[in-house]
Amino acid sequence: MFADRAKIFIRSGNGGNGHCSFRRELYVPNGGPDGGDGGDGGDLIFEIDKGLNTLVDFRHKRKYAAGDGEEGGKRKCHGKNGKDLILYVPEGTVIKEAKTGKVIADMSGDNKRQIVLKGGKGGLGNQHFATATMQVPKYAQPGQPAMELEVLLELKVIADVGLVGFPNVGKSTLLSRVTNAEPKIANYHFTTLNPNLGVVDLEGAKGFVMADIPGLIEGASEGVGLGHQFLRHIERTKLIIHVVDAAGTEGRDPVEDIYKINAELKAYNPDIAMRPQVIAANKTDLIYDIEESPIERLKKQFEPKGIPVFPISGVSGQGISDLLYYVSKQLESMDSTPIIFAQEYFPEDELIYEDLPYTVEKEDGMYVVEGPKIEKMLGYTNLDSEKGFAFFQKFLKDTGILEELEQAGIQEGDTVKMYGLQFDYYK
């Protein structure tokens, strides 16, 4: 079964609680606190598996959770960290927050692996809270809770060129002739029930990836027929080839077909309808003596609009070479960067920080920022990643911490300390 959509529930791991205990050894009358730290919760990670081309595995299991961190122990023993959970998806999978539809991650291009939900940080044992005035701390820090989210997975195939057209116009035949793909081909509607990809190799020119998008019909953008299920797969394509039955073997007008398909593309996503287009007027081997050539009609209608028309025959191969070399040349003039969907939703933003306190103080020439608000933020933020660091900067600004530092007199080059994190301040 081909599956290109799935809705699942994901959760990272809870952080383990810190332990509260005291040394009890023979001949040691006043043993101090020795409670160990709790283990960190496991991260929920998505990773590309090149061997996958469908999301069918997520149809059978809907809930996924990383391991929880264990509680710390006596004698300063650190609790075991929770086990990370890695979910493997095909390249081109877009992860969205289910309610808003906003993009969390696009598993494409250089993004081979991404932590989507960070596990909760383990709590500190009571050994950390001993001071000169509090030598017997009976408090240990609880672990931070897990993050959880319902997400929608959508597979959007990665191809330079998308073949669109009504059912039975010869898209699969064209794809099988010019690539290594082996789509099902038969003389009835909806033979193709899932997108097929193939690589076009051209002598003396740059090759490209072509995708056969299952047949669209009028009303597809509103959910009519099968085509609406696959419109998402042309969102990454840089150029669209309209394949039409120029001979009208099923009684349809090829000119009207182009207008109808373009109307469906525009209704689904206006940006897609604006991308460069080429018309492949197929089945020319079946055109017989008629009053007006359908090829000439297509050229009169669309070439003045900048859409070239190439008469081809998927059966005999006539005209296909000219079409492919033209497409290759067009692609060379375009931006070679693959179309990647930018992150719009940051799970860290949903954490509630408003009611948590923090302090900004100057100690030993450094500006020290501490408190539960800071602990929670650092516990869920991966500062080693570019996205995590961007969230960290946004957090400092949105919560007013940067403003408080400036009011406290911080200057460029001064050091800011947040627990184990230190950095120099620059505007």
C-alpha positions as CSV (number, residue, x, y, z in Angstrom):
1,M,0.0,0.0,0.0
2,F,1.2,3.5,-0.9
3,A,0.7,5.9,2.0
4,D,1.8,9.5,1.9
5,R,0.0,10.9,4.9
6,A,-0.2,9.8,8.6
7,K,-1.2,11.4,11.8
8,I,0.7,10.3,14.9
9,F,1.2,11.3,18.6
10,I,4.8,11.7,19.7
11,R,6.4,12.3,23.2
12,S,9.9,12.8,24.4
13,G,11.0,11.3,27.8
14,N,10.5,12.7,31.3
15,G,13.6,13.8,33.1
16,G,14.4,11.7,36.2
17,N,14.0,13.2,39.7
18,G,17.0,14.2,41.7
19,H,17.6,12.1,44.8
20,C,17.6,13.3,48.4
21,S,19.9,11.3,50.7
22,F,22.7,11.7,53.2
23,R,26.0,9.9,53.8
24,R,25.6,7.3,56.5
25,E,29.0,5.7,57.0
26,L,30.7,4.2,60.0
27,Y,33.0,6.6,61.8
28,V,31.5,9.5,59.8
29,P,29.2,11.2,62.3
30,N,28.1,14.2,60.2
31,G,27.8,12.9,56.6
32,G,26.7,15.5,54.1
33,P,24.1,15.3,51.3
34,D,24.9,12.7,48.6
35,G,21.8,12.6,46.5
36,G,22.5,12.0,42.8
37,D,21.1,13.7,39.7
38,G,18.3,12.3,37.7
39,G,18.8,11.1,34.2
40,D,17.8,13.2,31.2
41,G,14.7,12.1,29.2
42,G,15.2,10.7,25.7
43,D,14.8,12.8,22.7
44,L,12.2,12.2,19.9
45,I,14.2,12.2,16.7
46,F,13.2,12.0,13.0
47,E,15.8,10.6,10.5
48,I,15.8,9.9,6.8
49,D,16.0,6.3,5.6
50,K,16.9,6.2,1.9
51,G,15.3,2.8,1.7
52,L,11.8,4.0,2.5
53,N,9.4,5.6,0.0
54,T,6.1,5.4,1.9
55,L,4.7,6.3,5.3
56,V,2.8,3.0,5.5
57,D,4.5,2.0,8.8
58,F,2.8,4.8,10.6
59,R,-0.6,3.6,9.6
60,H,-0.3,0.6,12.0
61,K,1.1,2.4,15.1
62,R,0.0,5.9,16.1
63,K,1.8,6.6,19.4
64,Y,5.5,6.9,19.9
65,A,7.4,7.8,23.1
66,A,11.1,8.1,24.0
67,G,12.4,6.6,27.3
68,D,12.1,8.4,30.6
69,G,15.2,9.3,32.7
70,E,15.7,7.4,35.9
71,E,15.8,8.9,39.3
72,G,19.2,9.7,40.9
73,G,20.5,7.4,43.6
74,K,22.5,7.5,46.9
75,R,26.2,8.2,47.0
76,K,25.9,10.7,44.2
77,C,24.8,8.1,41.7
78,H,23.5,9.6,38.5
79,G,20.2,8.2,37.1
80,K,20.3,6.5,33.7
81,N,19.4,8.7,30.8
82,G,16.2,7.8,28.9
83,K,16.7,6.1,25.5
84,D,16.2,8.3,22.5
85,L,13.6,7.2,20.0
86,I,14.4,7.6,16.3
87,L,11.6,7.5,13.8
88,Y,12.7,6.7,10.3
89,V,10.9,8.4,7.4
90,P,11.4,8.6,3.6
91,E,13.2,11.6,2.2
92,G,10.8,14.4,1.4
93,T,8.7,13.9,4.5
94,V,7.3,17.2,6.0
95,I,6.4,17.1,9.7
96,K,3.6,19.5,10.6
97,E,1.8,20.4,13.9
98,A,-1.6,18.7,13.4
99,K,-3.9,21.5,14.6
100,T,-2.3,24.4,12.8
101,G,-0.7,22.7,9.9
102,K,2.5,24.7,10.5
103,V,5.8,23.0,9.4
104,I,8.0,21.7,12.2
105,A,10.6,20.0,10.0
106,D,11.2,19.2,6.4
107,M,13.3,16.0,6.1
108,S,14.9,16.9,2.8
109,G,18.2,18.2,1.4
110,D,20.8,18.6,4.1
111,N,18.3,17.9,6.9
112,K,18.9,14.2,7.4
113,R,18.3,14.1,11.1
114,Q,16.4,16.4,13.5
115,I,15.5,16.4,17.1
116,V,11.8,17.4,17.1
117,L,11.0,17.0,20.8
118,K,13.8,17.4,23.4
119,G,13.6,15.2,26.4
120,G,13.2,16.7,29.9
121,K,16.3,17.5,31.8
122,G,17.0,15.4,34.9
123,G,16.6,17.1,38.3
124,L,19.6,17.9,40.5
125,G,20.2,15.8,43.6
126,N,20.3,17.5,47.1
127,Q,24.2,17.5,47.0
128,H,24.0,20.6,44.8
129,F,22.0,22.6,47.3
130,A,24.3,22.5,50.3
131,T,25.5,26.0,51.4
132,A,27.3,27.4,54.4
133,T,23.9,28.2,55.9
134,M,22.0,25.2,54.7
135,Q,24.3,22.2,55.3
136,V,21.5,19.6,55.4
137,P,19.3,20.4,52.3
138,K,16.3,18.1,52.3
139,Y,15.3,19.2,48.8
140,A,16.1,17.6,45.4
141,Q,15.0,19.0,42.1
142,P,12.3,17.2,40.2
143,G,12.9,16.2,36.6
144,Q,11.4,18.3,33.9
145,P,8.4,16.8,32.2
146,A,8.3,15.4,28.7
147,M,7.1,17.3,25.6
148,E,4.2,15.8,23.6
149,L,2.6,16.7,20.3
150,E,0.3,15.4,17.6
151,V,1.9,15.7,14.2
152,L,0.9,15.2,10.6
153,L,3.4,13.5,8.4
154,E,3.2,14.4,4.6
155,L,5.4,12.9,2.0
156,K,6.1,15.3,-0.8
157,V,8.2,13.7,-3.5
158,I,11.4,15.4,-4.5
159,A,11.5,15.9,-8.3
160,D,12.7,18.6,-10.6
161,V,9.8,18.1,-13.1
162,G,6.2,17.0,-12.5
163,L,4.1,15.4,-15.2
164,V,0.4,16.4,-14.9
165,G,-2.6,15.7,-17.0
166,F,-5.9,13.9,-17.2
167,P,-6.0,10.2,-16.8
168,N,-4.9,8.0,-19.7
169,V,-3.1,10.8,-21.6
170,G,0.2,8.9,-21.6
171,K,2.2,10.2,-18.7
172,S,3.3,6.8,-17.5
173,T,4.2,5.8,-21.0
174,L,6.4,8.9,-21.3
175,L,8.0,8.3,-18.0
176,S,8.8,4.7,-18.7
177,R,10.3,5.6,-22.1
178,V,12.7,8.3,-20.8
179,T,13.6,7.1,-17.3
180,N,14.4,3.9,-15.4
181,A,10.9,3.9,-13.8
182,E,8.6,1.0,-14.4
183,P,5.0,2.3,-13.8
184,K,2.0,0.2,-14.5
185,I,0.5,1.0,-17.9
186,A,-2.9,0.0,-19.2
187,N,-5.6,1.5,-21.3
188,Y,-8.0,2.5,-18.5
189,H,-8.3,5.4,-16.1
190,F,-6.3,5.6,-12.8
191,T,-3.8,2.9,-13.7
192,T,-1.3,5.0,-11.7
193,L,-2.3,5.0,-8.0
194,N,0.8,6.5,-6.6
195,P,3.5,8.9,-7.8
196,N,6.4,7.4,-9.8
197,L,9.8,8.9,-10.0
198,G,12.5,8.3,-12.6
199,V,15.9,9.9,-13.5
200,V,16.3,11.3,-17.0
201,D,19.8,10.9,-18.4
202,L,20.7,13.1,-21.4
203,E,23.9,12.9,-23.5
204,G,25.7,16.2,-23.3
205,A,23.2,17.8,-21.0
206,K,22.4,17.7,-17.3
207,G,19.9,15.1,-16.3
208,F,16.9,15.6,-13.9
209,V,14.3,13.8,-11.8
210,M,10.8,13.5,-13.3
211,A,7.7,12.5,-11.4
212,D,4.5,11.1,-12.8
213,I,1.6,12.6,-10.7
214,P,-1.5,10.4,-10.8
215,G,-4.3,11.7,-13.1
216,L,-6.1,14.9,-12.1
217,I,-9.7,15.5,-13.0
218,E,-11.9,18.6,-12.8
219,G,-12.6,19.4,-9.1
220,A,-9.5,17.6,-7.9
221,S,-8.5,20.6,-5.6
222,E,-11.8,20.2,-3.9
223,G,-11.4,16.4,-3.3
224,V,-12.9,15.0,-6.5
225,G,-11.4,11.8,-7.9
226,L,-7.9,10.5,-7.0
227,G,-5.8,13.4,-8.2
228,H,-6.5,15.5,-5.1
229,Q,-4.6,13.0,-3.0
230,F,-1.4,13.7,-4.9
231,L,-1.4,17.4,-5.6
232,R,1.0,17.9,-2.7
233,H,3.7,15.9,-4.7
234,I,4.1,18.7,-7.2
235,E,4.8,21.3,-4.6
236,R,8.6,20.8,-4.9
237,T,8.8,20.6,-8.7
238,K,10.4,23.5,-10.5
239,L,8.8,22.9,-13.9
240,I,5.6,21.3,-14.9
241,I,5.0,19.3,-18.1
242,H,1.3,19.2,-19.1
243,V,0.8,15.9,-21.0
244,V,-2.4,16.1,-23.2
245,D,-4.0,13.7,-25.6
246,A,-3.6,15.8,-28.8
247,A,-5.5,13.2,-30.8
248,G,-8.5,13.5,-28.6
249,T,-8.9,9.7,-28.5
250,E,-11.4,9.9,-25.6
251,G,-13.3,12.9,-27.0
252,R,-11.7,15.6,-24.8
253,D,-10.4,18.9,-26.2
254,P,-6.7,19.2,-25.4
255,V,-6.9,23.0,-25.2
256,E,-9.7,22.8,-22.6
257,D,-7.7,20.1,-20.7
258,I,-4.8,22.5,-20.2
259,Y,-7.1,25.3,-18.9
260,K,-8.9,22.9,-16.5
261,I,-5.6,21.5,-15.1
262,N,-4.2,25.0,-14.6
263,A,-7.4,25.9,-12.8
264,E,-7.0,23.0,-10.4
265,L,-3.3,23.9,-9.7
266,K,-4.2,27.5,-9.0
267,A,-7.1,26.5,-6.7
268,Y,-4.7,24.2,-4.8
269,N,-1.7,26.5,-4.6
270,P,-1.4,29.7,-6.7
271,D,2.4,29.6,-6.4
272,I,2.5,26.2,-8.2
273,A,0.4,27.5,-11.1
274,M,3.0,30.3,-11.6
275,R,5.9,28.0,-12.2
276,P,7.3,27.4,-15.7
277,Q,5.2,25.1,-17.8
278,V,5.7,23.0,-21.0
279,I,3.0,21.2,-23.0
280,A,3.7,17.7,-24.3
281,A,1.1,17.2,-27.0
282,N,1.1,13.4,-26.9
283,K,-0.4,10.7,-29.2
284,T,0.6,12.5,-32.4
285,D,0.8,9.1,-34.1
286,L,-3.0,8.9,-33.8
287,I,-3.7,12.2,-35.4
288,Y,-5.2,11.8,-38.9
289,D,-6.3,14.2,-41.6
290,I,-8.6,16.7,-39.9
291,E,-9.7,20.3,-40.7
292,E,-7.5,22.0,-38.0
293,S,-4.4,20.5,-36.5
294,P,-4.7,20.2,-32.7
295,I,-1.0,21.0,-32.5
296,E,-1.5,24.3,-34.2
297,R,-4.5,25.1,-31.9
298,L,-2.4,24.4,-28.8
299,K,0.4,26.6,-30.1
300,K,-1.9,29.5,-31.0
301,Q,-3.4,29.3,-27.5
302,F,-0.4,28.9,-25.3
303,E,2.9,29.9,-27.0
304,P,2.0,33.6,-27.0
305,K,1.6,33.1,-23.2
306,G,5.2,31.8,-23.0
307,I,4.2,28.1,-22.7
308,P,5.9,26.1,-25.5
309,V,4.2,23.1,-27.2
310,F,6.1,20.0,-28.2
311,P,4.3,17.4,-30.3
312,I,5.4,13.9,-29.1
313,S,4.5,10.3,-29.4
314,G,5.1,8.2,-26.2
315,V,4.8,5.1,-28.4
316,S,7.1,5.9,-31.3
317,G,9.4,8.3,-29.4
318,Q,8.9,11.1,-31.9
319,G,9.7,14.6,-30.6
320,I,10.6,13.4,-27.0
321,S,14.3,14.3,-27.4
322,D,13.5,17.9,-28.2
323,L,11.2,18.1,-25.2
324,L,13.7,16.7,-22.8
325,Y,16.7,18.9,-24.0
326,Y,14.4,22.0,-23.7
327,V,13.4,21.1,-20.1
328,S,17.1,20.4,-19.2
329,K,18.1,23.8,-20.5
330,Q,15.3,25.5,-18.6
331,L,16.3,23.8,-15.4
332,E,19.9,24.9,-15.8
333,S,18.8,28.5,-15.7
334,M,16.8,28.0,-12.5
335,D,18.0,28.0,-8.9
336,S,19.5,24.6,-8.2
337,T,18.6,24.8,-4.6
338,P,15.9,22.2,-3.8
339,I,12.6,23.5,-2.6
340,I,12.6,23.2,1.2
341,F,9.7,24.2,3.5
342,A,10.9,26.5,6.2
343,Q,10.1,25.8,9.9
344,E,7.0,27.6,11.1
345,Y,6.3,25.9,14.3
346,F,8.7,25.5,17.2
347,P,7.5,23.1,19.9
348,E,9.6,25.0,22.5
349,D,7.3,28.0,22.0
350,E,4.4,26.0,23.6
351,L,6.2,25.6,26.9
352,I,4.7,27.9,29.6
353,Y,7.3,30.2,31.0
354,E,5.2,33.2,32.1
355,D,4.7,32.2,35.7
356,L,8.2,31.1,36.4
357,P,10.6,33.5,38.1
358,Y,14.2,34.4,37.4
359,T,16.8,36.8,38.6
360,V,19.4,39.0,36.9
361,E,22.4,39.9,39.2
362,K,26.0,41.0,38.7
363,E,28.5,38.8,40.5
364,D,32.3,38.8,40.2
365,G,32.2,40.9,37.0
366,M,29.6,38.6,35.3
367,Y,25.9,39.0,34.8
368,V,24.2,35.9,36.3
369,V,20.8,35.0,35.1
370,E,19.2,32.1,37.1
371,G,15.8,30.8,38.2
372,P,13.2,28.1,37.2
373,K,12.4,30.0,33.9
374,I,16.0,29.7,32.8
375,E,16.3,26.1,33.9
376,K,13.2,25.1,32.0
377,M,14.4,26.8,28.8
378,L,17.9,25.3,28.9
379,G,16.4,21.9,29.7
380,Y,14.5,21.8,26.4
381,T,16.7,23.7,24.0
382,N,19.5,22.2,22.0
383,L,21.9,25.1,21.7
384,D,24.3,23.1,19.5
385,S,21.9,23.3,16.6
386,E,21.3,26.5,14.6
387,K,17.5,26.3,15.1
388,G,18.0,25.7,18.9
389,F,20.3,28.8,19.2
390,A,17.8,30.9,17.2
391,F,15.1,29.9,19.7
392,F,17.4,30.8,22.6
393,Q,18.0,34.3,21.2
394,K,14.2,34.7,20.6
395,F,13.5,33.5,24.2
396,L,15.9,36.1,25.7
397,K,14.3,38.9,23.7
398,D,10.6,37.9,24.2
399,T,10.9,37.3,27.9
400,G,12.5,40.7,28.5
401,I,15.8,39.3,29.8
402,L,17.9,41.2,27.3
403,E,16.1,44.4,28.4
404,E,16.8,43.7,32.0
405,L,20.5,43.0,31.3
406,E,20.7,46.4,29.5
407,Q,19.0,48.1,32.5
408,A,21.6,46.4,34.8
409,G,24.3,48.2,32.8
410,I,25.7,45.3,30.6
411,Q,28.1,46.4,27.9
412,E,29.3,44.7,24.7
413,G,31.9,42.0,25.5
414,D,30.6,41.4,29.1
415,T,30.0,37.8,30.1
416,V,26.6,36.4,30.9
417,K,26.3,33.2,32.9
418,M,23.3,30.9,33.0
419,Y,24.1,27.9,35.1
420,G,26.6,25.9,33.1
421,L,26.3,28.2,30.1
422,Q,28.5,31.3,29.6
423,F,28.5,33.7,26.6
424,D,29.7,37.2,25.7
425,Y,27.1,39.8,25.2
426,Y,26.9,41.6,21.8
427,K,24.0,43.5,20.3
